[in-house]
Amino acid sequence: MKRGWWKGLIVPAALVAVCEAAMRIWGSTSMSLAAPSDILLALIQSIVDASILIATSATLATAGAGLLIGGIVGTLLGVVFGLFGIIDRLMEVSVEMIRPIPSIAILPIAMLVFGFGFRMEIAIVAFSCIWPMMLLVRAAMASIEPRLLEVARTLRLSPWQQLLKIVLPAALPRIIVAFRLAAAIALVVSVTVEIAVNPLGLGYGILVAEQALRPATMLAYLVWTGILGWIINAALSYAQRRLLGRAAMIGVAP
């Protein structure tokens, strides 16, 4: 973790303090707002009764499975498109027609094919994760130094050996960055699907709290989702630095 990381908490802490003071001084009759202290109490209560933990396990299970499937498919497509220009050109129109489709728009098809439940949500998450992985991995393939491939051909390495010994190691930092981006998308899409149609997970908890006119609980689930996303990104960032060292900063914004 960077030195002085705590400075990033100053603005959020100030905003929380202002919101708390405003809610206590003027109050609110809104059914969608709650004081930060009430949100914290609702979050603690949800953790104590394990309701938010059960919902978290369901969301992480579907998001993780969809990320794994979409990540593998997207990586394979990115490698193929990045290394074989003719395939990339042949598939360009098809990919660019499908890629802009919002993942939530395929809900009716997913429900018809998989019904309600984990399989439907996993399919939608996987669909949403394929495209960032494919695009960034394809770009990583294109950025490989051509002289590395020339050396591989000089050494008479087979295509499979070139892929394992030259291509993937050179592109690995950017592939991991792509995976971090896809992980964030997986969590967002999973919660969105749960709010829209799937009766499980954190998204469903948000919907139930909203319908029950419990704004503190609803916002507690939202805050918990944000904390969860931050933890996932921090864990992946730490793993990236540990695995790759200085090379981990390639393609990463400061």
C-alpha positions in Angstrom: 0.0 0.0 0.0 1.3 3.4 -0.9 2.6 5.8 1.7 0.1 8.4 2.8 -2.8 6.3 1.6 -4.8 7.6 4.5 -5.0 11.1 2.8 -7.5 9.6 0.4 -9.9 9.2 3.3 -10.0 12.9 4.2 -12.6 13.9 1.5 -14.9 10.8 2.1 -14.7 11.4 5.9 -15.6 15.0 5.5 -18.5 14.2 3.3 -19.8 11.6 5.8 -19.5 14.2 8.6 -21.4 16.8 6.6 -24.1 14.3 5.7 -24.4 13.2 9.3 -24.7 16.7 10.6 -27.3 17.7 7.9 -29.5 14.6 8.7 -29.3 15.3 12.4 -30.0 19.0 12.2 -32.6 19.2 9.5 -33.8 15.6 9.4 -35.4 14.0 6.3 -38.7 12.6 5.4 -37.2 10.8 2.4 -37.7 7.1 2.1 -34.4 6.7 0.3 -32.0 8.5 2.7 -30.5 7.7 6.1 -27.9 9.2 8.3 -24.4 7.6 8.0 -24.6 6.5 11.6 -27.9 4.7 10.9 -26.3 3.1 7.8 -23.4 1.9 9.9 -25.8 0.4 12.5 -27.8 -1.3 9.8 -24.6 -2.7 8.3 -23.4 -4.1 11.7 -26.8 -5.7 12.3 -26.8 -7.3 8.8 -23.3 -8.7 9.6 -24.4 -10.0 13.0 -27.5 -11.8 11.7 -25.3 -13.0 8.7 -27.9 -11.9 6.1 -25.4 -9.7 4.3 -22.7 -12.5 4.5 -25.1 -15.0 2.9 -25.9 -12.6 0.2 -22.2 -11.8 -0.3 -21.4 -15.5 -0.8 -24.1 -15.8 -3.5 -22.9 -12.7 -5.3 -19.2 -13.7 -5.2 -20.0 -17.2 -6.3 -21.8 -16.1 -9.4 -19.5 -13.2 -10.2 -16.4 -15.4 -9.7 -17.8 -18.2 -11.9 -18.8 -15.7 -14.6 -15.4 -14.0 -14.4 -13.6 -17.3 -14.7 -15.5 -18.4 -17.8 -15.5 -15.0 -19.5 -11.9 -14.4 -18.6 -10.8 -17.7 -20.2 -12.9 -17.2 -23.3 -11.8 -13.5 -23.6 -8.2 -14.3 -23.2 -8.2 -17.1 -25.8 -10.0 -14.8 -28.3 -7.6 -12.0 -27.6 -4.6 -14.2 -28.1 -6.0 -15.6 -31.4 -7.0 -12.2 -32.7 -3.8 -10.6 -31.6 -1.5 -13.2 -33.2 -3.5 -13.9 -36.4 -4.3 -10.7 -38.2 -6.4 -12.4 -40.9 -8.7 -13.9 -38.2 -9.0 -10.6 -36.5 -10.0 -8.9 -39.7 -12.5 -11.6 -40.6 -14.2 -11.4 -37.2 -14.0 -7.6 -36.7 -17.5 -6.8 -37.9 -19.1 -9.6 -36.0 -17.3 -8.7 -32.8 -18.0 -5.0 -33.1 -21.7 -5.8 -33.6 -22.0 -8.0 -30.5 -19.6 -6.2 -28.2 -21.7 -3.0 -27.7 -24.8 -4.9 -26.6 -25.4 -4.2 -22.9 -25.1 -7.3 -20.8 -28.5 -6.5 -19.2 -30.1 -6.6 -22.6 -29.5 -10.3 -22.9 -31.5 -11.0 -19.8 -34.6 -12.2 -21.7 -32.5 -14.7 -23.7 -30.6 -15.9 -20.6 -33.9 -16.4 -18.7 -35.3 -18.5 -21.6 -32.2 -20.6 -21.8 -31.2 -21.0 -18.2 -34.2 -19.9 -16.2 -33.8 -18.0 -12.9 -30.9 -18.8 -10.6 -27.1 -19.1 -10.7 -26.7 -20.3 -14.2 -28.5 -17.3 -15.8 -26.5 -14.8 -13.7 -23.2 -16.6 -14.5 -23.9 -16.5 -18.2 -24.6 -12.8 -18.2 -21.5 -12.0 -16.1 -19.4 -14.2 -18.4 -20.8 -12.4 -21.5 -19.8 -9.0 -19.9 -16.3 -10.1 -19.0 -15.4 -11.5 -22.4 -15.1 -8.2 -24.1 -12.7 -6.2 -21.9 -10.5 -9.3 -21.6 -10.5 -9.8 -25.4 -9.8 -6.2 -26.2 -6.9 -5.7 -23.7 -5.3 -9.1 -24.4 -5.5 -8.4 -28.2 -3.8 -5.1 -27.6 -1.2 -6.8 -25.4 -0.4 -9.3 -28.2 0.0 -6.4 -30.6 2.4 -4.6 -28.3 4.9 -7.5 -28.1 8.3 -6.5 -29.4 8.6 -8.1 -32.9 12.3 -8.9 -32.2 11.2 -11.3 -29.5 9.3 -13.3 -32.1 12.2 -13.1 -34.5 14.5 -14.6 -31.9 11.9 -17.3 -31.2 11.8 -18.2 -34.9 15.6 -18.2 -35.1 15.7 -20.6 -32.2 13.2 -22.7 -34.2 10.6 -22.8 -31.4 7.3 -24.3 -32.2 4.2 -22.1 -32.2 3.2 -23.6 -28.9 6.6 -22.9 -27.4 6.5 -19.4 -28.7 3.2 -18.8 -27.0 4.3 -20.2 -23.7 7.9 -18.9 -23.6 7.7 -15.6 -25.4 4.1 -14.3 -26.0 2.3 -14.9 -22.7 5.2 -13.8 -20.4 5.7 -10.6 -22.4 1.9 -9.8 -22.3 1.2 -11.0 -18.8 1.3 -7.6 -17.0 -1.4 -6.3 -19.3 -3.4 -9.5 -19.1 -3.5 -9.1 -15.3 -4.7 -5.5 -15.7 -7.4 -6.8 -18.0 -8.4 -9.3 -15.4 -8.6 -6.6 -12.7 -10.9 -4.6 -15.0 -13.1 -7.6 -15.7 -13.3 -8.4 -12.0 -14.8 -5.0 -11.3 -17.3 -5.4 -14.2 -18.2 -8.9 -13.0 -19.2 -7.6 -9.5 -21.2 -4.7 -11.0 -23.1 -6.9 -13.5 -23.8 -9.6 -10.9 -25.4 -7.1 -8.5 -27.3 -5.4 -11.4 -28.8 -8.8 -12.5 -29.8 -9.6 -8.9 -31.6 -6.2 -8.6 -33.3 -6.7 -12.0 -34.5 -10.3 -11.9 -32.5 -12.8 -9.8 -33.8 -13.4 -6.3 -30.4 -13.9 -4.6 -27.3 -12.0 -3.6 -26.5 -8.5 -2.6 -28.6 -7.0 -5.4 -31.7 -8.8 -4.2 -30.9 -7.6 -0.7 -30.9 -4.0 -1.9 -34.2 -4.5 -3.7 -35.9 -6.1 -0.7 -34.7 -3.3 1.6 -35.9 -0.7 -0.8 -39.4 -2.3 -1.1 -39.6 -2.6 2.7 -38.9 1.1 3.0 -35.7 0.5 5.0 -33.3 3.1 3.5 -30.6 2.5 6.1 -30.4 -1.2 5.2 -30.6 -0.5 1.5 -27.7 2.0 1.7 -25.8 -0.4 4.0 -25.9 -3.0 1.3 -24.7 -0.4 -1.2 -21.8 0.6 1.0 -20.9 -3.0 1.6 -20.9 -3.6 -2.1 -18.5 -0.7 -2.6 -16.2 -2.0 0.2 -16.3 -5.5 -1.3 -15.2 -4.1 -4.7 -12.4 -2.1 -3.1 -11.2 -5.2 -1.3 -11.2 -7.3 -4.4 -9.3 -4.7 -6.4 -6.8 -4.2 -3.6 -6.2 -8.0 -3.3 -5.7 -8.3 -7.1 -3.4 -5.3 -7.1 -1.3 -6.7 -4.3 -1.1 -10.1 -6.0 -0.1 -8.4 -9.3 2.8 -6.5 -7.5 3.9 -9.7 -5.7 3.9 -11.8 -8.9 5.4 -9.3 -11.3 7.4 -6.7 -9.3 8.2 -3.6 -11.3 6.7 -5.1 -14.4 3.3 -4.9 -12.7 3.2 -1.2 -13.3 3.2 -1.6 -17.1 0.0 -0.2 -18.4 -1.2 0.8 -15.0 -2.2 4.3 -14.3 -0.3 5.9 -11.3 
